[in-house]
Amino acid sequence: MINSVFFLFLFELYAIQSEVQPSNFVPYGIDSGDTPMDRRLNALTPPIKIKALFPYFNEKYDEIKLWSHGLILFGNQTYNNLPHAVPGRFPLPSFICVSPYWADTDITTDQNSNIFYREIDTDVNALLIITDMVKRAYPALTSQRMFWAFVATWDRVPGHESSGHGRTKYISGYNNNK
């Protein structure tokens, strides 16, 4: 029997007005094969089929959606009115998500901010970077090698009605060794 290890990793690369070079993180952007998210206010991606079944709270999911306000939603539920704030006390059985961050953002106001996503299963270099991140964070798992990942990046995303200050970059990833 093959044991599978799944991780959710989140990186706040920079916030407010400080900058960090992301050269030691998973490469992202169009040149890395990412898909850019629509530049609409309150954007939600169409369902994204993923190749690996991702276990989350005793369920396995092969479909996710990204929301421009920082949520990654699991499953094929239809969400018509996603909240801009936490909708209640967790756990929320009908609201299956993780939140790298949850903020009222607006990527329609400039061309510098973007939200990217991609599934990684053949990019050996990216998977080695992710494997190294897991090994550094969890030294007991030094024998684990990641074979699949889904990475979402919120790049220089400003707050809604922002004056340009307080941009944030987040990279969120889900990966496994199976």
PyMOL commands that set and color helices and strands:
alter all, ss='L'
color gray80, all
select helices_A, chain A and resi 22-24+30-32+124-137+139-141
alter helices_A, ss='H'
color red, helices_A
select strands_A, chain A and resi 6-14+35-36+48-56+59-67+71-74+97-98+114-120+148-157+168-176
alter strands_A, ss='S'
color yellow, strands_A
deselect
rebuild
show_as cartoon
